[in-house]
Amino acid sequence: VDNLSTTLTHAAIQAKAETETEWVLVYAQSVGKRDFTRQDILEAYRHSRRYSENRRKNLSFNLKAAVKRGWVNITSPTTFSLSPEGRAKAETLMERA
């Protein structure tokens, strides 16, 4: 979790992820090819010191936005995965200066 926290904090500090939906992509890219859950994202918010009630309440909206854009796939009622388009977008975000 330390490496993940460092990656997420670094991305947030450098403002590479300008929206919470983009931050979700950076998170998903950082966990690799495995599926992730809403709870995983909430844990990442806590570990990266980004957790707030507002972010928790808006997480469903941000996940839906990522799905609508084709960046995230729903793999089961409770799990998600990053699509190839989402991986490409996340890589672009991480390359921002």
Contacts in CASP RR format, 6 or more apart in sequence:
PFRMAT RR
TARGET T0000
AUTHOR 0000-0000-0000
METHOD contacts of the structure
MODEL  1
VDNLSTTLTHAAIQAKAETETEWVLVYAQSVGKRDFTRQDILEAYRHSRR
YSENRRKNLSFNLKAAVKRGWVNITSPTTFSLSPEGRAKAETLMERA
1 47 0 8 1.000
4 30 0 8 1.000
4 31 0 8 1.000
4 44 0 8 1.000
4 47 0 8 1.000
5 44 0 8 1.000
5 47 0 8 1.000
5 48 0 8 1.000
7 26 0 8 1.000
7 30 0 8 1.000
8 23 0 8 1.000
8 26 0 8 1.000
8 27 0 8 1.000
8 30 0 8 1.000
8 44 0 8 1.000
8 47 0 8 1.000
8 48 0 8 1.000
8 50 0 8 1.000
9 48 0 8 1.000
9 49 0 8 1.000
11 17 0 8 1.000
11 23 0 8 1.000
11 26 0 8 1.000
11 93 0 8 1.000
11 94 0 8 1.000
12 23 0 8 1.000
12 48 0 8 1.000
12 50 0 8 1.000
14 96 0 8 1.000
15 96 0 8 1.000
16 22 0 8 1.000
16 26 0 8 1.000
16 93 0 8 1.000
16 94 0 8 1.000
16 96 0 8 1.000
17 23 0 8 1.000
17 25 0 8 1.000
17 26 0 8 1.000
17 93 0 8 1.000
19 62 0 8 1.000
20 55 0 8 1.000
20 58 0 8 1.000
20 59 0 8 1.000
20 62 0 8 1.000
21 62 0 8 1.000
21 65 0 8 1.000
21 66 0 8 1.000
21 69 0 8 1.000
21 71 0 8 1.000
22 89 0 8 1.000
22 93 0 8 1.000
23 50 0 8 1.000
24 41 0 8 1.000
24 59 0 8 1.000
24 62 0 8 1.000
24 63 0 8 1.000
24 66 0 8 1.000
24 72 0 8 1.000
25 66 0 8 1.000
25 71 0 8 1.000
25 72 0 8 1.000
25 82 0 8 1.000
25 86 0 8 1.000
25 89 0 8 1.000
25 90 0 8 1.000
25 93 0 8 1.000
26 90 0 8 1.000
26 93 0 8 1.000
26 94 0 8 1.000
27 36 0 8 1.000
27 40 0 8 1.000
27 41 0 8 1.000
27 44 0 8 1.000
28 36 0 8 1.000
28 72 0 8 1.000
28 80 0 8 1.000
28 81 0 8 1.000
28 82 0 8 1.000
28 86 0 8 1.000
28 90 0 8 1.000
29 82 0 8 1.000
29 86 0 8 1.000
29 87 0 8 1.000
29 90 0 8 1.000
29 91 0 8 1.000
29 94 0 8 1.000
31 40 0 8 1.000
32 82 0 8 1.000
33 81 0 8 1.000
34 81 0 8 1.000
35 75 0 8 1.000
35 76 0 8 1.000
35 79 0 8 1.000
35 80 0 8 1.000
35 81 0 8 1.000
36 79 0 8 1.000
36 80 0 8 1.000
36 81 0 8 1.000
37 78 0 8 1.000
37 79 0 8 1.000
37 80 0 8 1.000
38 59 0 8 1.000
38 60 0 8 1.000
38 63 0 8 1.000
38 78 0 8 1.000
41 59 0 8 1.000
41 63 0 8 1.000
42 51 0 8 1.000
42 56 0 8 1.000
42 59 0 8 1.000
44 50 0 8 1.000
45 51 0 8 1.000
45 52 0 8 1.000
45 55 0 8 1.000
45 56 0 8 1.000
63 72 0 8 1.000
63 80 0 8 1.000
66 72 0 8 1.000
66 86 0 8 1.000
67 73 0 8 1.000
67 74 0 8 1.000
67 80 0 8 1.000
69 85 0 8 1.000
70 83 0 8 1.000
70 85 0 8 1.000
70 86 0 8 1.000
71 82 0 8 1.000
71 83 0 8 1.000
71 85 0 8 1.000
71 86 0 8 1.000
71 89 0 8 1.000
71 90 0 8 1.000
72 80 0 8 1.000
72 81 0 8 1.000
72 82 0 8 1.000
72 83 0 8 1.000
72 86 0 8 1.000
73 80 0 8 1.000
73 81 0 8 1.000
73 82 0 8 1.000
73 83 0 8 1.000
74 80 0 8 1.000
75 81 0 8 1.000
82 90 0 8 1.000
END
